[in-house]
Amino acid sequence: MSTDMSRPRAVLSDDEAGFIAEQAVQIGVGCIVTLGSWRGDVAAALARGLAQRTHPLQDGLVCVDPQPFLQGHGLPGEIAGESLAGSEGAASVRLLNLDSRHAARGFPHRVGLLSVDGCATPEDGRRDIRSWLPLLTPGAKVLFRDDSHAEGAAAAMLRDLTAGGQLRHVSTVGRVSLLEDPARRFQDAGSPVFASNEAAFRSAAQQHGYEPQYAFDRMSYGSFISRRYKILYVETPKAACTSLKNLIAKLEGIDFEPLRRKPYYMETKINMFVHQRLYVNIPTLFEIEQEEFEGLSRPNSDWFRFAVTRNPFSRLFSFYVNKLLLKEPGDLPIYNMFGNVDSTEALAADFSRFVSHLSEDFQTLSRWEFHLAQQCDLLLPELIAYDEIFKIESLDRLSQALSKRTGIPDLSIPHSNRAIIEGWRSFYNDESIRIVKNLYAKDFDRFGYSLDLHDAGDGRPAARQAGPVDFKMINEIRQRNELIKYLYTMII
């Protein structure tokens, strides 16, 4: 940020300071970043707002302000200017001692509220805000304090920022203007309606024997609402979830632009950016109106509530191939421990070792990697009143149900991630079959899957032999994925 330290700054009025603090109270997700206000009254007002929140903001307030006389970066509450010293919430404030545009390039968090405390020139202000736009969460707010001495300069800058539609002007109090990203059009996490929905859900989860925090976290990410067609979809990783999330977005007419924002998950295909939940303008179970939430929760609801499951044998092998064999970017040690093979025989042995390793610490691995979790734990079927839980092995039935629901004839579900290895059953042996039956016993029972590995599920015997494995193609994908992971280390 380029600021002119020689110019005196006008002190915030009580109305301006209260308006700024109110935005810090209301922010739903993401941290707060203020540019050029480490020692200023804007930072103090934001800190006061943080102190008034019902729930703490995980990443607090970060002041991006180059300070030539300091070495390194200030820690929470360690260094404060006159306006901030002793302020409520000062312990939540950190200094990032970098120029604004350099700080944005490597900033590790999503930004729910961006505050710009004046600028030397309108062009500086435009550049600063634009450099942070890719980091904003959908529905994020932008505060701008007019500190310009040039008549009309701030107004011209605001017109320029709102002209493209990515930001829109909401209101102005004194010299402080509030802009917002108009992407989200439903309840924010800090709203009373969201809080009421959450409280009702937590209570119901406890009554049905689920841990309330886990159930809330699961539905905060895994539930997808189509308000247009009154549909609730709850995802199951490795069960057509990429295809179905993209389909829900299409049904809602959402203009999903995956390359518009800086990613926070390491995806290797553009259509998989739909998993960046904060950037997908589809409400969760908690972000709809209270009347909708209550209607959706009733057993005899006019909503269509569905999920999709997959044969546990097939689902686990799919995880091994797509994540471990193909070297998808991942942080768990298993991503490096397994999949380092280049022949069919070695692949079969490595998969067996992976299954054995999974059995040794299943609780921990399935907690950190949802692709490995039991589908019963992901879908919460005793809590969510599903109209039907479909099987990926018979997606035609789901296509027909969605076509009937939406009135769209011949609605089809695209196959986003096709299998690259056929005949997965041949890679199981007696021991790995025994382990999977034991680990996923609840899924086999609850969702009606046969414990016979060679039962195709429709009364016909399944093919037992694997087709040829194209390791040349696999190695090409591995190299691409390893390059993608390396590039992600520079942007995430």
N, C-alpha and C positions, 0 to 999 in steps of 0.2 A: 504494500500500500504506500502510495506516495502522499505524504501529508506535509503541510507547511507549518512547522513548529513555531515560526515567528509570529503567526497571526493569533490574536486572542480569540478564544472560543466563548460563545455565549453560553451561560449556564442554563441547564434544562429548567423549564418551569415545572411546577408541581403536576400540572395536567400531563405534560410530556413525559415526565418520569413515571407517573402512574400508568400511562398508556404503554410504555415500554415494558414495565414490570408485568403488566397483565399478559403480554404476549409470552413471556417466559413461563407464566403459570399455566397457560393453555396449551403449550406445545405438547403434541402427542408422542411422536417418536423422533429419534435422531437427537444430536447434541445441538448446542447453541454456539455459534461462531460470531464474534464481533471483530470487525476490521478497524484498526486504528484507534482503539479505545481502552487500552490496558490501564492507563491512569485516569480515565475519563469518567464522567458522571453517567454515561450510557452503560458502561460495564457495571457500575454500582447499582443502577436501576435494574439491570438484568439479574444481578446477584440477589437483590432483594426479592425479585419474582421467584427465583429458584427456591429461596427459603420459605416461600409461602405455598409451595406445591404440596398436594396431598401425598403424591408418590415422588420419590427422588428421581432425577434424571440421571441415567447411568453414567453418561460421559460429560455431564456438567457443561460449564461454559469455558470456551477456549478463546482467549484474546490474541489475535494475530496482529502483532505490532513490532516492527523492527526497532530494537533498542541497542544502539552501537556501544553503549557503555557497559552492557552486560555480556557475560560469557554463558553460552548455553541457553536453556529455557527455564522459566520459573516453574516451580512446583505449586500444587494447590495451596493457596494462602501464604506462600513463602514471601512473596514480594508484592506489595500493593502500594498504589499511589494514594494521594491524599483523599480522593473521592471514594476509594474502595476500602481503605483501611478501616477496620471495625465494622464494615457493612455486614448485614445479614447475608448469609450464603457465600461469604468471601472464601471459605474453605473449598468451595466447588470450582474456583476459578484458576485456570492455568494460563501462563503466557507461552505463546509460540513465537519465539524471537526470530521471525523470518519475514521477508517481503511477502505480501499477500499472494501474488501469483506463483511464487515458488512453494509456498506452504500448501496451496491447493493441489499441486501435482502429486504430492505424496501423503495427503491427509488420509488417515485410516478409518474415519467414521463417516456415517451419513449425517447430513445437516438438516435439522428440522426448522431452525430459525437462524437466518443470516442477518446480522446487523452491520450496517455501514455507517460509521461515524464521521461523516464529512469526507472531503477529498480535495486535493490541491486544484484539480481541474475536472470538468465534467467527463472528459475522455478518460482520466484516471478512474473515475467512479464506474464508468461503463466497463472498462477492462477488468476491474476488480470483481464486479458482480458476475460478469460473464465467465470468469475463470472458476467461479464457485458453483455456477448453475448445474454442471453435471453431477455434483455431489448432493444436491437437494433431494430430500424425500418427496414423493408425490404429495401435494397439498402443503408443502413447506411455505413458511412466511419469510418475507424480506422486509426489514426495517431500514429506512434511510433518513438520516438526520441531515437536513440542509444546512451545511456550514459554509456555503459559497457566498462570497461577497459580490459576485457578478450577477446582476439582475437577470432573472429568467434562466440562469444556467441550470439550476437543479430541475426546474420544470421541463426544460428541453431534454435532459438526461432521462427523466422518468418517462416522457413520451416515447423516447427511443427504446427503452427497455420493455415497454408494454406493447409496442407496435407489432411485434411478431407473434403475440399471443401466448408466449411461454409464461409471462407474468401478467397479472392484471392488478390494477389499482383498487384497493379496498376502502381505505379511509386515510385522513390526515388530521393530526392533532398538532396545532402550532406549526413547528418546523419539522415534525416527524411524520413521514409517510409510510403506510403499510401496504406492501404488495404481497401477492400470493401466487403460488403455482396452482392453476385451476384444475389440475388433473383429477383430484379426488372430489367426489360429490356425495359423500356419505359421512357417517359419524366418525369423528376423530377419537383417538384413544382417551383423550382427556375430557370428553363430553359426559354430561350426566346420563344420557341415554346409553352410551357405551358402558358406563359404570354399572347401570342397572342391569343390562343384559349379562355382563360379566358376573355380577353377584348372583343372579338367578342360576346361571350355568354352573358356577362353582358349587352352589348348594345342591343342585341336582346331581352333579358328579359325585359328591361325597355320599349322597343317599344311595347311589348305585354302586358304591364300593371302589370308585376311582380316586386317585390322588388329585385334588382339585387343581393344584398348580400345573401338574403334568397335562391334565385334560385341557386346561385353558391354553397352555403353550401349544399343544397339538392342534387345536382348532384355530388358534391365531394364525398359524401358518397353513394348515392343511384344509381349511374349509373355503369353498368358492361359491359365491351367490350370483345367480342370474335373477335380477329383480324383474326383468322384462317378462320372463317365462315362469317365475317363481320356482326356481330349481336350486337345490342345495347339492353340491358335489363335494365329497370328502376324498382326498387323494390317498392312494396307496403307492409308495415308491416302487418302481419296477412292475407296475401293472397299468400300462398305458397312460400314466399320469401326464406326461408331456403332451400327448395327443389331446387328452380331455381338457387340460387347462387352456390350450390354444383354441379348442372348440368353444369353450365357454366364453372366452374373450371375443371370438368371432360372433357368437350368438348375441352378445351384448353390444356389438358394433363398436368395440373398443379399438382405437387406433394405437395398437401397441408398437412402439418404436424401440426395439431392444438396444440399438446402437446410440440412442440419444443420451444415455447416462453412463457414468462410470460404474462398472459392475462391482459387486461385492462378493459374489461367488465365482469360482473358476469353472466356467462352462466352456465346452469345446465346439458347440454348434449353436448357430444363431437361434434356432427354434427352442433351445433349452434355456434361453434367457427368461422364459416365462416363469422359471423357478425363482427368479429374483423378486420375491413376494412384495417388497416395498414399492416396486416400480410397476406392478400390474394393477390397473385401476378396476379391480374386482373386489367388492367388499367381502369381508369374512363374516362369520356367523354373528359377531358382536357389533358390526358396524352398520347394521340395518336399523330401521326405526323399531321402537319397542313393541308396537302393535304387530309388525312383521315378525319379530323374534318370537313373540308369544304365540302367534298363529303357526309358525314353523315348528314350534315345540310340541304342539298338540298331537296326540296319536291320529286323530281323524282330521288331518290338515289338508288344505287345498294346495300345498306345496308338493313338489316331487323331489324326494330326498333319496339319493343313491350313492353307491360306492362300487368299486370294482376290486375283485381279488384275483389271485393267481395261484396255481398249484405251487405249494412250497418247494417241491423239488426243482421245478422249472425256474422259479423266481430266484432261488439261491445260485443256480448255475449262471443265470443271466447276469447277476451281480458280479460273479467271479470274472466272466468274460468282459463285460463292458467296463468295469471299474479297475480290475486288477490286471487281466491279461492285456488289455489295450492301453493301460497306464494312464487312465483318466487322472487329472490332478486331484490329489486328496492329501489330507494331513495325518491320517492315522498310520501307524507303523505297518499295518497289513498291506498298504498300497505299495510298499517297497519289498515286503517279505515274500509276496507271492506273485505269480504271473510271469516270472522271468524264464520262460521256456520257449523253445523253437521247434518242437516236434509233437506229434499227436500223443505219443507214448509218454513223453515228459509232462504234457498237459494233464493227462489223466492222473498221473501220480501227484502232481502239484495240487490239483483240485482236491484230491483225497486228503492231502496234508492240510490244506486250508480248512476243510470241514472239521478235521480233528482239532485244529487250533481254535476254531470257533467254539467248539464244545467246552474247551478248557476255561473260557471266560466269556460265556455268552451274554451274561447280564450286562457287563461293561461294554462290550463291543456293540451290542444291539441298542444300547442307550445312546451311544455317540454316533452310530451310523444307522439311520432310520431304514436304509435299504435292507438291513439285516433283522430289523425288529419283527416280532410277531404281528400279523395283520390284525388280530384281535385287539392288540394294544394300540395300534394306529387308528383304527376305525371307531373304537369305543361303542360297539354295537348294543350294549345294554343301556347306553345313555342316549344315543342318537336314534330317533324313531324312523329308521330307514323304511322307505316303501319297498325297496328291493336292493339287494347286494348282488350285483352281476358278476359273472366270471369272465376273465379275459379270453378264456377258451371258447366262449360263445358270445362275442361282441355284437353279432348280428341282432340279438335280442335287445341289447341296449340301443342300438341304432334305431330299431323299430319303435322303442319306447320314447326316445327323444324326438323322433319324427312325429309321432302322435302328439306329444306334448307341445311342440313348437308349431305344428302345422306346416313344417317344411318337408315336402315329399322327398323320399329317397335320401334322407340325411345319412351321411356316412362318416365314420370315424377314421381319420387318416392314421397310417402307421408311421409314427415319427422315428422310431428306433427299431429297425428290423434286425433279426438275428443273423449273425455272420457265421455261426457254427450250427449245423443241423444235427439232429440225432443226439441231443444232449443226454438222453438216458444212458447211453453207452459209457459215459464218463463216471457213472456211479458204480461203486462196488458194495458188497454186503455191509461193510463197516460204515461207509458214509450214508447208506440208506438207513441203517439203524439209528445213526446220530440225528439225521434230519427228522425222522419220525418222532424222536424224543424231544428235540428242541422246539419243533413246531406242532406238537400234539394238539394244542388248542385250535390252531388254524385248520388242521385236517378235520377235526370234529365239528367245529362251529360252522365251517363253510362247505362241508360235504365233499371233501376231496378224498379219493381212495388212497389207502396206504400201500396199494399195489403200484409200484413205480411204473409198470408197463400197462396200466389202465389209462387209456386215452381220455376217459371221462364221458364217452358217448357210446359205450358198449362195444367198441371195436378195439382190438389190440393195437398198441402203438408200435411204431417203427423202432427197432432196437439198435440198428447199426448207424454209426456216425458217418456223415458224408466227408469228403476230403476237406481238410483244413488248410486254407490258403494263408500260410505264414508269411509269404511275401507281402500280401496286403496288410496283414496284421502288423508287420514291422513298419510299414509305411505310416499306418495310423499311430503306432506308438511314437514314432519320431515326431509326427505332427503334434501329438498331445504333449510330449515332453517340451517341445518348443513353446507351445501355448502356455504351459505352466511356468516356464522361465520368463516369458513376457508378462505374465500376470504379476510376477514378483516386482515388476517395475511400476505397476499401476494400481495395485491394491495395497 
